[in-house]
Amino acid sequence: FQAVASDAAGYADLASVELLFGASANQPNSCDLKYDRTVNRLWLQNDAGTSLIGPGIPGSGTVLSNSQCSLNMAGLVVVASGTVLTVTFPVTFTTAFIGQRNVYLSAANVGGDTSGYQARGTWTVTPPIPIPVSVTPSSGSAATASFQAIVSDLAGFAGIASIELLFHAPGSMATYCDVKYDRLGNRFWIVNDAGLWAGPSNYGTGTPLSNSQCTLTVTSATALGAGNNLTVTFPVTFTSSFSGVKQIDMYAVSTTGQFSGYQTMGWWTVPTGLPVPVSLSPSSGNTATATFQAVVSIPAGFANLASIELLFHAPGSMATYC
């Protein structure tokens, strides 16, 4: 916030600039910041409004805080020129201060004259947005893996409502694997082939959740909240029909409805299904000449088969063979 005060006698006649956020001026439980130009220091009112916290020296990196807000002195900028004093206050509000607040500005000169608190607008402190931190592993190639997703929220992990992991081909949502953990209900969901959330499956005891792209093994899934972080492990098995490179996106929602949007966290390659020998006909007989019909199947389609090999040899010996 950039606060500007002016004095006809010049900026040197200005003693202080005060910026206040609260329900009304000069009230407890406010965010009340005061910069004193004469000593180049800043103070913050305590919660009760009865004493000052500080001082903080501009550029020092000291953080002044109360239950409503904090200010890092490293970001405080003061510019004086002519009749104008400009102070930039880098303010971070706490989650306890959520809601609309009035903004007041007050200035005093070295003679003790003051402007009084002047209303300068309103500011709405919004709930924090949950932040996707990481997915581990974020790259690799396997049909089965346990993906550990971490989301952080400044309000604490209890402020996180859900974490969602989405696997899809880059630039395409024709088919996808979309799984979600609902922290409030302590249960898991999956998007079915119709594009609808299917479930729920309860944490620790629930049945597996599946669609044509993947299966989530709920009994092996874990969720742990600590500090600001919620860590959820999603044990996922992909189907062979979902083979290829997949983009990993994470989406988080807070209990107040704030959402992160889909954030790309990595890439995963789902391997093509292995070819499976099906049959050989005839499978037994006794002639010098025969026509053998070999059948092999592969989930990704016959075009993914490179070769078929038949081997004839004496049992237990490879001395001679065809």
RAKA-V432957 format. One record per residue. N is the residue number from 1. RES is the residue in three letters. D_FIRST is the distance of its C-alpha to the first C-alpha in Angstrom with 1 decimal. Layout:
n: [N	N]
res: [RES	RES]
d_first: [D_FIRST	D_FIRST]
This chain:
n: [1	2	3	4	5	6	7	8	9	10	11	12	13	14	15	16	17	18	19	20	21	22	23	24	25	26	27	28	29	30	31	32	33	34	35	36	37	38	39	40	41	42	43	44	45	46	47	48	49	50	51	52	53	54	55	56	57	58	59	60	61	62	63	64	65	66	67	68	69	70	71	72	73	74	75	76	77	78	79	80	81	82	83	84	85	86	87	88	89	90	91	92	93	94	95	96	97	98	99	100	101	102	103	104	105	106	107	108	109	110	111	112	113	114	115	116	117	118	119	120	121	122	123	124	125	126	127	128	129	130	131	132	133	134	135	136	137	138	139	140	141	142	143	144	145	146	147	148	149	150	151	152	153	154	155	156	157	158	159	160	161	162	163	164	165	166	167	168	169	170	171	172	173	174	175	176	177	178	179	180	181	182	183	184	185	186	187	188	189	190	191	192	193	194	195	196	197	198	199	200	201	202	203	204	205	206	207	208	209	210	211	212	213	214	215	216	217	218	219	220	221	222	223	224	225	226	227	228	229	230	231	232	233	234	235	236	237	238	239	240	241	242	243	244	245	246	247	248	249	250	251	252	253	254	255	256	257	258	259	260	261	262	263	264	265	266	267	268	269	270	271	272	273	274	275	276	277	278	279	280	281	282	283	284	285	286	287	288	289	290	291	292	293	294	295	296	297	298	299	300	301	302	303	304	305	306	307	308	309	310	311	312	313	314	315	316	317	318	319	320	321	322]
res: [PHE	GLN	ALA	VAL	ALA	SER	ASP	ALA	ALA	GLY	TYR	ALA	ASP	LEU	ALA	SER	VAL	GLU	LEU	LEU	PHE	GLY	ALA	SER	ALA	ASN	GLN	PRO	ASN	SER	CYS	ASP	LEU	LYS	TYR	ASP	ARG	THR	VAL	ASN	ARG	LEU	TRP	LEU	GLN	ASN	ASP	ALA	GLY	THR	SER	LEU	ILE	GLY	PRO	GLY	ILE	PRO	GLY	SER	GLY	THR	VAL	LEU	SER	ASN	SER	GLN	CYS	SER	LEU	ASN	MET	ALA	GLY	LEU	VAL	VAL	VAL	ALA	SER	GLY	THR	VAL	LEU	THR	VAL	THR	PHE	PRO	VAL	THR	PHE	THR	THR	ALA	PHE	ILE	GLY	GLN	ARG	ASN	VAL	TYR	LEU	SER	ALA	ALA	ASN	VAL	GLY	GLY	ASP	THR	SER	GLY	TYR	GLN	ALA	ARG	GLY	THR	TRP	THR	VAL	THR	PRO	PRO	ILE	PRO	ILE	PRO	VAL	SER	VAL	THR	PRO	SER	SER	GLY	SER	ALA	ALA	THR	ALA	SER	PHE	GLN	ALA	ILE	VAL	SER	ASP	LEU	ALA	GLY	PHE	ALA	GLY	ILE	ALA	SER	ILE	GLU	LEU	LEU	PHE	HIS	ALA	PRO	GLY	SER	MET	ALA	THR	TYR	CYS	ASP	VAL	LYS	TYR	ASP	ARG	LEU	GLY	ASN	ARG	PHE	TRP	ILE	VAL	ASN	ASP	ALA	GLY	LEU	TRP	ALA	GLY	PRO	SER	ASN	TYR	GLY	THR	GLY	THR	PRO	LEU	SER	ASN	SER	GLN	CYS	THR	LEU	THR	VAL	THR	SER	ALA	THR	ALA	LEU	GLY	ALA	GLY	ASN	ASN	LEU	THR	VAL	THR	PHE	PRO	VAL	THR	PHE	THR	SER	SER	PHE	SER	GLY	VAL	LYS	GLN	ILE	ASP	MET	TYR	ALA	VAL	SER	THR	THR	GLY	GLN	PHE	SER	GLY	TYR	GLN	THR	MET	GLY	TRP	TRP	THR	VAL	PRO	THR	GLY	LEU	PRO	VAL	PRO	VAL	SER	LEU	SER	PRO	SER	SER	GLY	ASN	THR	ALA	THR	ALA	THR	PHE	GLN	ALA	VAL	VAL	SER	ILE	PRO	ALA	GLY	PHE	ALA	ASN	LEU	ALA	SER	ILE	GLU	LEU	LEU	PHE	HIS	ALA	PRO	GLY	SER	MET	ALA	THR	TYR	CYS]
d_first: [0.0	3.8	6.3	9.8	13.1	16.6	20.0	23.3	24.8	22.4	19.3	21.8	22.5	19.0	19.2	15.9	12.5	11.7	8.9	10.9	11.1	14.8	18.0	18.4	17.5	18.9	20.2	20.9	19.4	15.8	12.7	12.8	11.2	12.9	13.0	16.6	17.2	21.0	21.1	18.0	17.2	14.6	15.8	15.1	17.4	19.9	20.7	23.3	21.3	24.2	23.1	20.4	19.6	19.4	19.2	17.2	17.8	15.2	16.4	18.8	17.7	18.1	16.4	15.9	16.3	17.8	19.0	15.7	13.1	12.9	11.1	12.8	13.4	14.4	10.9	9.9	10.3	11.8	13.5	16.2	18.4	21.0	19.8	16.0	13.7	10.2	8.2	5.5	5.1	6.3	7.3	10.5	12.2	16.0	18.6	19.8	16.8	17.4	17.5	15.8	13.9	13.5	10.4	11.8	11.1	14.0	15.4	18.8	21.2	23.7	26.4	24.8	23.9	20.8	19.2	19.1	16.4	15.5	14.5	11.6	11.9	12.1	10.7	13.3	13.5	16.1	18.9	18.8	20.8	23.9	24.1	27.6	28.3	31.8	35.3	38.3	40.5	38.5	41.5	45.3	48.4	50.2	51.3	50.0	46.9	44.7	41.0	38.5	35.1	32.1	28.9	26.0	23.7	21.0	22.7	25.9	28.9	29.9	26.9	28.7	31.3	33.0	33.3	35.2	36.9	38.2	40.8	41.8	43.2	40.6	40.0	42.3	42.2	45.9	46.5	44.1	43.8	41.0	40.9	38.5	38.1	37.2	36.0	36.2	39.8	40.6	42.4	42.5	42.8	43.9	43.8	47.5	49.2	48.5	44.8	44.5	43.2	46.4	46.9	45.7	47.2	46.6	45.2	48.0	50.9	50.2	52.3	51.2	49.2	50.4	50.3	52.1	49.5	48.9	49.6	47.3	49.3	47.6	49.8	48.4	44.7	42.4	39.0	37.3	34.0	32.6	29.2	26.6	29.3	32.0	34.8	37.5	40.6	42.2	45.9	46.6	49.9	49.9	53.0	54.8	54.3	50.5	51.2	49.1	45.6	42.9	39.1	37.4	34.4	32.5	30.7	29.1	28.3	26.6	28.2	25.6	26.4	23.6	25.3	24.9	27.1	30.1	29.3	32.2	33.1	36.5	39.9	43.3	46.8	49.2	52.7	55.5	58.0	61.1	64.4	66.9	70.7	72.1	75.9	78.8	81.9	84.6	83.4	86.9	90.3	93.1	93.7	93.6	91.5	88.7	85.7	82.7	79.8	76.5	73.6	70.0	66.9	63.2	60.4	58.5	61.6	64.7	62.9	61.2	64.6	65.7	69.2	71.8	74.3	77.6	79.3	83.0	84.4	86.9	85.4	84.2	85.0	83.4	86.4	86.8	84.6	83.7]
